[in-house]
Amino acid sequence: MTTITLHVPDALEEAHDETVRLIAAKLYEAGKLSLGQAAEMCDIDKADFPAVLNSFGVNYIQYTYEDVMADVARING
């Protein structure tokens, strides 16, 4: 895993873990990280990361309308 230095306001220093979790959740939501990668970024177990997603209003299942329609088209041949 790579380390990135991020300059944030001093007010976020006390909320370090929450800030990391928010960034990981949003990167997961954007499709930039897998569930395992996001959990690793937060230094938590993969099985515990869905609770983090929930706390930030991020859906665990990233299945879009377009995904559904593509599956329907594939099924219907």
C-alpha positions as CSV (number, residue, x, y, z in Angstrom):
1,M,0.0,0.0,0.0
2,T,1.3,3.5,-0.9
3,T,1.3,6.4,1.6
4,I,0.0,9.7,0.5
5,T,0.4,12.9,2.5
6,L,-2.8,14.9,2.6
7,H,-2.9,18.4,4.0
8,V,-6.1,19.0,5.9
9,P,-7.4,21.6,8.3
10,D,-6.1,21.1,11.9
11,A,-9.8,20.5,13.0
12,L,-9.6,17.1,11.2
13,E,-6.6,15.9,13.2
14,E,-8.8,14.8,16.1
15,A,-11.1,12.9,13.6
16,H,-8.2,11.1,11.8
17,D,-9.8,7.7,11.7
18,E,-13.2,9.0,10.7
19,T,-11.6,11.1,7.9
20,V,-9.8,8.1,6.5
21,R,-13.0,6.0,6.7
22,L,-14.9,8.7,4.8
23,I,-12.3,8.9,2.1
24,A,-12.2,5.1,1.8
25,A,-16.0,4.9,1.7
26,K,-16.2,7.5,-1.1
27,L,-13.5,5.9,-3.1
28,Y,-15.4,2.6,-2.8
29,E,-18.6,4.3,-3.9
30,A,-16.8,5.8,-6.9
31,G,-15.5,2.3,-7.9
32,K,-11.8,3.3,-7.3
33,L,-11.3,0.8,-4.5
34,S,-12.6,-2.7,-3.9
35,L,-14.3,-3.6,-0.5
36,G,-11.1,-5.3,0.6
37,Q,-8.9,-2.4,-0.4
38,A,-11.1,0.1,1.3
39,A,-11.1,-2.0,4.5
40,E,-7.3,-2.3,4.4
41,M,-7.0,1.5,4.0
42,C,-9.0,1.8,7.2
43,D,-7.0,-0.9,8.9
44,I,-10.2,-2.9,9.7
45,D,-11.5,-6.3,8.8
46,K,-13.3,-6.6,5.4
47,A,-16.4,-8.0,7.1
48,D,-16.6,-4.8,9.2
49,F,-16.4,-2.3,6.3
50,P,-20.1,-2.5,5.3
51,A,-20.9,-0.8,8.6
52,V,-18.5,2.0,7.7
53,L,-20.2,2.4,4.4
54,N,-23.6,2.5,6.1
55,S,-22.4,5.2,8.5
56,F,-21.6,7.5,5.5
57,G,-24.8,6.6,3.5
58,V,-22.8,4.6,0.9
59,N,-24.5,1.5,-0.5
60,Y,-22.7,-1.8,0.0
61,I,-23.9,-3.1,-3.4
62,Q,-22.8,-0.9,-6.2
63,Y,-25.4,-2.1,-8.8
64,T,-26.7,0.6,-11.1
65,Y,-29.8,0.8,-13.2
66,E,-27.6,0.4,-16.2
67,D,-26.2,-2.8,-14.7
68,V,-29.7,-4.2,-14.3
69,M,-30.7,-3.3,-17.8
70,A,-27.6,-4.9,-19.2
71,D,-28.3,-8.1,-17.3
72,V,-31.9,-8.1,-18.5
73,A,-30.7,-7.7,-22.1
74,R,-28.2,-10.6,-21.7
75,I,-30.9,-12.8,-20.2
76,N,-33.3,-12.0,-22.9
77,G,-30.7,-12.7,-25.5
